[in-house]
């Protein structure tokens, strides 16, 4: 294998590539070799730099290496554009995208790159292995064959649909579960729709489910999707949580459940729902989703059965214990973890015998074995056994009505807890306030005056296996988490301590501050701020729940107001409206800026769901309060603009123009560029729809220049798209298509699916006007499927223009159009984006 990248441009990405290849035991040729020899696969990773151009060939090393790859499989990974990409590299990437036999993927950071590369290579190697078994005489035996030709008439740049799965990377190899894995694969292979793995905490349900998912992934062309439910407690959040894991934005005008049904219908995929006991009351929803999607199966892990129709329970037993002279998997697991904890420890026969007895005393429960093994950093098995035996005899192990095996696990955690120092015990129980992951800073904020060094204490808990260091943020800041059984134990200790309320208050205060800072982020930083809130979503939910439970009205109201922008930007419509309605109910009669923020946030979500009467009512109240305050010309202009947007959505162009002109007049007092660009753009839309393209182009260019000044990438994407439509309508189809593609690229990189569907439709209309029937029809189909999945309504004023454009393109060759449109409608989102951004000619039919 050969890897080509610029290490000065992509240092962290280089480390991620090396880690992914090491994990798969793949040998790598030096990317910078002057004469690279033959390699099975070419991997190209590109960021912003094209590299130095060699005078003798007129190319950089990166382009030379790509061209030298020839017909070998090429896996290309491109970092999201940060606006500083060198022009030569942009040209190279455009040529690479047009290559039908190249897999072309985008990534945001080094972690995502490592995951994508590992997944793609695993699929490629699996297919190669299968092909060699089937055709041992293959003339390229010893080399990975090139990817098969794509089925698309337009040649999507992926070559074939690689699974778009989201399966967590396991911490360790799985031990002693071969029979269970074979049986679960058989159950799924037989067509069972719903399999529930049951057992007490710590028995290994999640690890087994993840391993099954990894083994069967290739059987699901639409992917295997892991949904972590451990951090939520409200059954109403099940559908939004599944949707988020699948990348489905909540639909406008319909429930999250219906959005999921629409998205999953026709897919061949596997859902892995982990820790379902936290939302057990929502079990009927799983059946409902499966009924709507015949090609989807589900594996659920839970401490109890769901008790729904079609469910096949698979109870998970502990690992087999040492017996009859055989070690057994329990001892194998324990010894493996001992070796990790204390690599220098040598176990003679007495020590191995003590280890075997530890396994028997802990009844083969994997988590209990792991916790005990961590103690061998300081205690050899023989000493550990004596202390463990006394602990198991002396400690109660929790409620006596629990199954004996679960009491054993609780006793093991209890014993580890007793070995902590007093300050470490305080830290341990207070960390239970976090539903899932947390950072060192957030931990320090909720611990209060425990009188200890947080970093040292966290390190001590990691060393005792009571915490795990998990995926860091892109900045490299580490994050930590507890396994669910340990978290449950810590939460009980926190409740017993009397600290719970104060710790929850500090937790809510920390995340209120985070949300309010994110709400004030400038446009250029909005994407990163909203992404951070998504990362901390479980904690924000926990803070809101505490505020409601404790009647902390100010915290609830301020937090809901601060999160309004986030709920709208990330399409958490139903959840956001629920909290905003509660906050509005608590502030009835208030004439404050906080009330204004709540009203605007609720209005944005109402408009997104097509509830125009409600949105107008909320905006009108907001406008009244602002006019009473008398010192908010920008906010008044903003509210008038959004009232105009509502009128436009209803098809009232005259009303929309009047409100936007009023907004522009209000801005004459202050000249705020952010508000002005939005109003100017909207007046350009009116001009475009009325056929005055000269005026439309003038307005759009002014709006685009203002967006460049403010650094608002989302606004710039929309204005480029609009300018492209007007430019095409004025006769310059090539320039119009270029501008629409810029809009598609911007929304794809921002992961703004709501606006992306508009950009794809706009590009389809422009390409149709330019006579590119195949590509236009394909994109009409792809964008229509995406709009149906999101259920985002098209504004009434734009419906006629869209329908006329589509009908005009179709009239040229209805059969040809229908075939391409149908093919585009079946494509995955990544492939739709690839076809939109490719600039080569359509493949002749």
FIGUVEX-514745 format. One line per field, with one value per residue (C-alpha): residue number from 0; z, x, y. Coordinates in steps of 0.02 Angstrom, whole numbers. Each point is the difference from the previous one (the first is absolute). Example, Ala and Ser with C-alpha at 12.3 -4.5 7.8 and 13.67 -1.06 7.14 Angstrom:
REM FIGUVEX-514745
num	[0:1]
zz	[390:-33]
xx	[615:69]
yy	[-225:172]
END
This chain:
REM FIGUVEX-514745
num	[0:1:2:3:4:5:6:7:8:9:10:11:12:13:14:15:16:17:18:19:20:21:22:23:24:25:26:27:28:29:30:31:32:33:34:35:36:37:38:39:40:41:42:43:44:45:46:47:48:49:50:51:52:53:54:55:56:57:58:59:60:61:62:63:64:65:66:67:68:69:70:71:72:73:74:75:76:77:78:79:80:81:82:83:84:85:86:87:88:89:90:91:92:93:94:95:96:97:98:99:100:101:102:103:104:105:106:107:108:109:110:111:112:113:114:115:116:117:118:119:120:121:122:123:124:125:126:127:128:129:130:131:132:133:134:135:136:137:138:139:140:141:142:143:144:145:146:147:148:149:150:151:152:153:154:155:156:157:158:159:160:161:162:163:164:165:166:167:168:169:170:171:172:173:174:175:176:177:178:179:180:181:182:183:184:185:186:187:188:189:190:191:192:193:194:195:196:197:198:199:200:201:202:203:204:205:206:207:208:209:210:211:212:213:214:215:216:217:218:219:220:221:222:223:224:225:226:227:228:229:230:231:232:233:234:235:236:237:238:239:240:241:242:243:244:245:246:247:248:249:250:251:252:253:254:255:256:257:258:259:260:261:262:263:264:265:266:267:268:269:270:271:272:273:274:275:276:277:278:279:280:281:282:283:284:285:286:287:288:289:290:291:292:293:294:295:296:297:298:299:300:301:302:303:304:305:306:307:308:309:310:311:312:313:314:315:316:317:318:319:320:321:322:323:324:325:326:327:328:329:330:331:332:333:334:335:336:337:338:339:340:341:342:343:344:345:346:347:348:349:350:351:352:353:354:355:356:357:358:359:360:361:362:363:364:365:366:367:368:369:370:371:372:373:374:375:376:377:378:379:380:381:382:383:384:385:386:387:388:389:390:391:392:393:394:395:396:397:398:399:400:401:402:403:404:405:406:407:408:409:410:411:412:413:414:415:416:417:418:419:420:421:422:423:424:425:426:427:428:429:430:431:432:433:434:435:436:437:438:439:440:441:442:443:444:445:446:447:448:449:450:451:452:453:454:455:456:457:458:459:460:461:462:463:464:465:466:467:468:469:470:471:472:473:474:475:476:477:478:479:480:481:482:483:484:485:486:487:488:489:490:491:492:493:494:495:496:497:498:499:500:501:502:503:504:505:506:507:508:509:510:511:512:513:514:515:516:517:518:519:520:521:522:523:524:525:526:527:528:529:530:531:532:533:534:535:536:537:538:539:540:541:542:543:544:545:546:547:548:549:550:551:552:553:554:555:556:557:558:559:560:561:562:563:564:565:566:567:568:569:570:571:572:573:574:575:576:577:578:579:580:581:582:583:584:585:586:587:588:589:590:591:592:593:594:595:596:597:598:599:600:601:602:603:604:605:606:607:608:609:610:611:612:613:614:615:616:617:618:619:620:621:622:623:624:625:626:627:628:629:630:631:632:633:634:635:636:637:638:639:640:641:642:643:644:645:646:647:648:649:650:651:652:653:654:655:656:657:658:659:660:661:662:663:664:665:666:667:668:669:670:671:672:673:674:675:676:677:678:679:680:681:682:683:684:685:686:687:688:689:690:691:692:693:694:695:696:697:698:699:700:701:702:703:704:705:706:707:708:709:710:711:712:713:714:715:716:717:718:719:720:721:722:723:724:725:726:727:728:729:730:731:732:733:734:735:736:737:738:739:740:741:742:743:744:745:746:747:748:749:750:751:752:753:754:755:756:757:758:759:760:761:762:763:764:765:766:767:768:769:770:771:772:773:774:775:776:777:778:779:780:781:782:783:784:785:786:787:788:789:790:791:792:793:794:795:796:797:798:799:800:801:802:803:804:805:806:807:808:809:810:811:812:813:814:815:816:817:818:819:820:821:822:823:824:825:826:827:828:829:830:831:832:833:834:835:836:837:838:839:840:841:842:843:844]
zz	[0:-38:98:-75:105:51:181:27:-47:84:150:110:-150:-37:177:-22:-164:80:145:-117:-106:151:69:-164:-11:-170:-70:-73:-134:37:-83:-46:-87:-163:-90:98:-36:-29:140:21:42:-18:143:-30:140:-43:101:-58:-74:-177:42:-89:-190:-74:-145:-103:-7:47:134:188:81:52:-180:-65:125:-44:-186:33:88:-172:5:180:123:61:166:8:159:-6:154:6:-89:121:-134:-27:-117:-133:-176:-76:129:-36:-184:43:114:-134:-120:132:35:-182:2:5:80:148:173:54:181:104:181:133:115:29:104:-139:-129:101:16:-186:-56:118:-57:-186:8:101:-135:-140:82:38:-181:-60:115:-59:-182:24:80:-148:-135:62:-178:-10:-103:130:144:137:-45:41:-160:-56:55:-108:-119:73:-47:-17:-175:62:87:185:64:131:-124:116:154:150:160:91:170:172:110:151:-2:134:146:-3:-100:49:103:18:-101:-161:28:39:-153:-113:70:-14:-179:-38:78:-103:-156:22:-20:180:11:186:113:181:95:185:158:153:-9:-35:-83:-169:-100:-85:-44:-76:-99:-69:-54:-85:-90:-62:-64:-94:-63:-177:-13:20:-150:91:154:181:119:186:108:177:116:165:14:-16:121:-90:-114:-107:-54:-76:-176:-5:69:-134:-133:59:-3:-180:-52:-30:33:82:-130:-16:23:57:154:19:-7:-172:-60:53:-86:-161:9:42:-125:-137:93:38:167:178:153:159:147:154:183:-43:182:20:-119:22:-14:-182:-54:-113:-105:-52:-66:-88:-88:-54:-68:-109:-63:-51:-43:171:147:179:137:171:161:159:178:-35:-150:-96:2:-174:-148:-109:133:18:169:13:184:25:127:89:-72:31:155:16:27:-32:-38:-133:20:-78:-70:171:48:-175:14:175:-46:-156:105:131:-135:-56:179:50:-152:108:112:-21:59:68:36:171:-72:-145:124:98:-162:-40:173:-24:-159:95:142:-125:-92:-172:-10:-126:79:174:-73:-82:160:99:-131:15:182:-54:-36:185:64:-73:-24:160:109:-101:29:188:6:-128:98:159:-95:-77:169:95:-121:-31:-188:-15:14:49:-127:-145:-91:82:-154:-1:187:-34:-126:117:139:-113:-40:184:46:-129:70:178:-60:-62:106:77:-128:-143:64:-3:-179:-52:62:-61:-176:-8:-37:-179:-104:-111:-48:82:-7:136:4:20:134:97:-11:81:130:96:152:15:35:-130:-162:-132:-130:124:67:-174:-42:159:-45:-176:75:106:-153:79:-141:-180:-105:-162:-165:22:-75:-163:108:83:167:81:50:126:32:118:-55:32:147:84:-37:80:156:9:-19:149:103:-51:51:170:31:7:-131:-149:-6:18:-128:-123:28:-41:-151:-65:30:-99:-150:9:-18:-146:-88:25:-67:-152:-31:-12:-121:-157:-166:-50:157:5:-78:129:143:-52:-26:179:66:-98:81:172:-41:134:134:-62:12:176:50:-67:88:165:-19:-30:141:124:-58:-43:-112:-46:-52:-104:-87:-36:-60:-116:-70:-28:-87:-121:-135:23:-5:-163:-83:40:-33:176:-33:114:148:-15:-13:155:106:-77:33:183:10:-86:123:143:-72:-51:17:7:-114:1:-121:68:-49:-172:-22:49:-120:-146:32:10:-157:-98:47:-37:-173:-33:34:-115:143:-77:105:160:-66:-48:171:90:-111:25:189:-16:-108:127:144:-103:-48:185:48:-129:-15:-118:-184:-58:94:-71:-176:32:57:-148:-115:75:-8:-185:-14:71:-126:-140:58:-16:-177:45:-101:21:188:6:-103:112:160:-72:-57:176:67:-116:55:183:-41:-71:183:34:-161:77:-140:63:-2:-158:-102:46:-51:-160:-49:31:-110:-133:12:-36:-151:-65:14:-87:-145:34:-3:-12:165:76:-44:70:165:13:-35:136:122:-46:29:172:41:-44:120:144:-35:-3:-103:8:-63:-136:-59:-15:-90:-122:-37:-29:-107:-102:-38:-52:-104:-90:-30:-76:-125:77:44:28:127:79:23:75:129:44:25:121:99:-1:59:140:69:-16:100:130:6:-27:-80:11:-118:-100:-76:-67:-74:-86:-76:-59:-83:-83:-73:-64:-79:-79:-76:-66:-87:116:5:80:144:29:5:117:118:-10:62:134:69:-3:102:124:15:29:135:87:-42:-18:-88:-154:16:-98:-98:-67:-39:-170:-59:54:-80:-164:-5:31:-128:-129:22:-3:-160:-102:29:131:4:15:134:102:-1:61:128:69:15:91:119:59:33:168:56:-26:-178:-34:58:-104:-159:36:21:-146:-153:-134:-139:34:-57:-163:23]
xx	[0:57:-55:19:-20:92:56:32:-180:-79:107:-142:-82:162:-1:-182:42:145:-109:-136:124:90:-166:-30:182:22:174:32:119:81:-108:149:100:74:-49:-140:-17:-164:-127:-172:-91:35:-61:2:-37:-15:-24:43:174:44:185:154:-4:149:70:44:-178:-108:-91:10:46:-183:-63:144:-41:-184:36:124:-136:-66:-142:28:-143:8:-74:-5:-37:-21:-8:-145:49:54:0:189:22:132:-67:106:-68:-179:27:77:-145:-127:88:6:-186:-41:92:-129:120:53:-77:-13:-45:-3:55:-6:142:133:-115:-130:137:66:-174:-40:166:-13:-179:39:156:-91:-134:128:106:-153:-57:174:12:-169:51:161:-93:-119:133:168:66:-31:144:23:12:96:-72:-167:-105:-61:-174:-143:-75:-140:-179:-49:-18:83:142:-3:174:-11:10:-109:-101:110:-100:-35:2:28:69:108:178:14:116:67:-20:-150:37:-100:-153:23:-155:-106:66:-39:-175:-38:64:-113:-151:30:35:-165:-92:-52:-45:30:127:18:159:-46:101:57:118:180:-40:66:-158:66:168:-83:-122:140:97:-152:-26:180:-15:-164:31:38:-175:-84:29:-79:108:-4:-44:43:-118:62:-150:93:3:-188:-142:-151:-88:-60:181:20:-53:106:150:-14:-22:156:103:-55:32:-186:-49:-168:-134:-93:-186:6:53:176:-81:-73:165:87:-129:19:190:10:-130:86:166:94:79:28:-39:95:-94:110:-55:-185:-53:18:-146:-96:-170:38:15:-155:90:131:-137:-80:163:34:-176:29:170:-5:185:57:44:39:112:-44:100:-102:-6:-175:-101:-101:-159:-55:-56:132:135:127:86:180:52:186:86:166:163:37:108:161:-41:71:174:-61:27:-164:-42:-26:180:59:-83:66:179:-7:-56:133:133:-64:-3:171:102:148:-97:49:-128:64:-114:-61:-38:-97:-97:-42:-55:-114:-78:-29:-96:-107:-33:-53:-109:71:-79:112:-9:36:151:63:-18:92:137:34:50:146:98:43:-62:48:-148:37:-8:-145:-98:17:-59:-137:-65:-13:-84:-128:-35:-12:-85:-186:12:-156:-185:-28:-139:122:59:156:104:-47:34:174:36:-64:106:153:-31:-35:167:90:-93:56:181:-13:58:-132:26:-1:-165:-74:58:-62:-178:-15:51:-163:-88:65:-114:143:163:83:160:122:-64:-182:50:92:-153:-118:118:8:113:44:180:90:94:-130:124:88:-166:-67:161:-18:-178:55:138:-128:-112:-140:18:52:86:-98:-2:80:-69:79:104:78:-86:-32:-173:-48:-147:-62:-67:-186:7:135:-99:-155:99:77:-173:-63:148:-34:-182:52:127:-120:107:-112:-100:151:100:-146:-14:185:-18:-147:94:150:-105:-107:159:56:-168:-5:177:-45:-156:108:125:29:-60:174:8:-181:31:132:-106:-153:105:65:-179:-45:147:-64:-184:-26:67:-109:-151:51:19:-173:-77:79:-59:-178:5:73:-107:157:-101:137:118:-133:-55:176:58:-149:29:185:-34:-130:130:72:-169:-41:171:9:-185:-47:-173:-111:118:35:-183:-40:126:-38:-186:40:113:-129:-130:112:26:-177:-19:187:60:185:138:-1:-184:48:132:-125:-131:122:66:-177:-50:149:-47:-185:43:116:-146:-115:-104:-9:-143:90:165:-82:-85:166:94:-137:15:190:-16:-117:121:146:-96:-42:183:38:187:10:-4:101:-113:-155:71:41:-177:-77:111:-60:-182:33:71:-161:-102:114:-23:-188:18:-40:136:-73:-9:176:69:-86:70:175:-1:-55:145:122:-66:26:180:37:24:141:60:28:79:-67:-181:20:68:-150:-127:94:7:-187:-41:109:-109:-155:84:55:-175:-73:123:113:166:105:-72:12:185:35:-84:83:174:-23:-58:147:124:-75:8:185:25:-87:77:-171:30:-181:-68:133:-52:-181:43:114:-141:-124:124:27:-186:-12:160:-65:-169:95:80:169:-33:183:28:-168:47:168:-86:-131:138:84:-163:-9:180:-28:-154:80:151:-112:-108:-148:-121:-147:82:92:-162:-36:174:-15:-168:71:146:-119:-101:156:71:-168:-1:176:-59:85:-153:77:87:-146:-126:114:11:-186:-23:133:-58:-182:44:96:-143:-121:113:12:-179:56:-140:45:-61:-160:76:138:-109:-59:176:68:-142:17:188:-16:-139:103:151:-108:-89:160:3:-125:62:181:-43:-105:137:134:-116:-45:183:42:-145:79:173:83:27:189:-26:-127:127:137:-105:-48:180:74:24:39:-124:-139:31:-96:-149]
yy	[0:177:153:173:158:157:-29:185:38:-152:-54:-65:-83:-92:-71:-54:-88:-92:-56:-64:-97:-71:-62:-95:-60:82:31:173:59:168:131:106:-136:61:-160:-80:-183:-92:12:-74:160:186:110:188:123:185:158:176:-16:-57:-5:65:-16:-92:102:-154:-67:150:-99:-20:-165:-25:7:-107:-136:5:-17:-140:-101:-48:-126:-53:30:180:53:190:99:189:111:122:161:137:134:0:-149:30:21:-140:-122:55:-41:-169:-44:45:-120:-136:20:-30:-167:-140:-126:106:-5:183:39:160:11:135:-49:-132:-111:-10:-32:-147:-75:20:-74:-149:-36:17:-108:-133:-11:0:-135:-105:7:-43:-149:-63:23:-96:-143:-2:28:-63:6:189:73:138:-124:89:169:78:9:169:55:-57:126:105:-35:181:67:159:-89:43:24:-135:-143:-104:37:-27:-28:161:-81:72:-138:44:-63:-136:26:-179:-157:-103:-155:-160:47:-99:-107:153:91:-147:-16:185:4:-148:86:157:-102:-91:165:33:183:33:-86:56:-42:-5:-16:99:147:-48:-166:60:36:157:-77:-154:105:108:-154:-74:165:1:-178:23:177:-56:-77:170:114:148:-24:-53:140:4:104:33:23:-1:188:30:-37:72:-128:145:28:-174:50:161:-96:-135:134:92:-161:-32:179:32:178:17:34:161:-24:-180:-96:-74:-172:34:73:-160:-110:97:-8:-186:-58:-98:-12:-161:44:-58:107:-35:78:-6:16:-2:-20:188:29:-163:84:43:-183:7:131:-129:-114:148:46:-180:-17:153:-62:-185:-1:59:-112:48:-68:70:-15:15:-63:-66:-54:129:-108:50:-104:-79:10:-141:4:-56:-8:20:-111:35:-65:-183:-30:-100:-184:-172:61:122:187:55:172:84:-36:45:170:29:-44:110:149:-40:4:171:66:-68:-55:-49:-119:-182:-128:-166:-147:64:170:-76:-106:157:84:-146:11:187:-40:-125:121:133:-127:41:174:92:173:-70:-92:160:99:-133:-14:186:-28:-110:157:-6:-170:-170:-120:-98:157:68:-161:14:179:-30:-150:103:142:-117:-76:165:119:-13:15:105:-44:-181:-22:20:-157:-72:35:184:12:-70:137:135:-70:7:182:32:-74:108:150:-39:-2:180:145:112:138:-126:-70:175:24:-172:23:180:-50:-99:166:-15:-113:-59:85:150:102:44:180:-51:-126:136:113:-125:-70:163:9:-184:51:-106:16:-45:-64:-113:-64:-37:-90:-104:-50:-47:-106:-93:-29:101:128:-14:131:7:94:171:158:63:118:-153:34:-170:-60:-131:-116:-136:-166:-7:-121:106:159:-75:-43:175:79:-101:59:180:-14:-72:138:147:90:-39:162:114:-99:7:188:25:-115:103:163:-62:-52:157:102:-111:22:188:21:-107:104:156:-77:107:-68:-59:-110:-56:-171:-46:68:-100:-156:17:12:-157:-87:51:-31:-133:118:143:-113:-50:183:42:-150:50:180:-58:-128:125:147:98:114:123:-140:-86:160:62:-171:-20:175:-36:-166:67:32:-176:-89:89:-21:-186:-32:-59:71:-104:-2:185:47:-103:94:169:-21:-35:152:111:-61:55:175:48:189:32:141:-44:-45:-177:-14:70:-136:-135:68:6:-175:-71:95:-69:-178:30:68:-147:-117:97:74:173:70:-44:70:166:14:-28:124:131:-12:10:157:80:-26:68:155:28:-16:134:-28:-147:56:-152:-120:87:-14:-183:-39:92:-103:-162:55:31:-176:-71:101:-64:-180:25:66:182:86:174:-19:-70:146:127:-77:-16:181:51:-103:87:169:-45:-47:172:55:-122:-83:-172:-106:-167:56:102:-146:-107:132:44:-183:-20:149:-83:-155:105:81:-171:-73:152:-19:151:-94:157:62:-174:-16:173:-45:-171:69:131:-134:-113:141:32:-186:1:146:-91:-171:-84:-159:-57:166:7:-173:53:162:-92:-122:142:96:-157:-15:182:-8:-154:82:147:-120:-49:-181:-49:138:-39:-184:49:111:-132:-128:121:1:-190:-10:124:-88:-172:56:83:-159:115:-124:120:127:-134:-64:176:12:-169:48:166:-87:-124:144:89:-158:-35:174:-34:-159:-125:-111:-155:88:118:-143:-100:148:34:-179:10:167:-56:-155:107:125:-145:-73:168:49:181:95:100:181:27:143:-114:-151:62:44:-169:-99:96:-30:-186:-18:95:-115:-156:52:-22:-190:-64:-181:50:129:-122:-133:121:80:-171:-47:162:-29:-164:74:29:179:-6:-58:138:129:-79:6:180:56:-99:110:-129:-41:-123:-178:-32:-115]
END
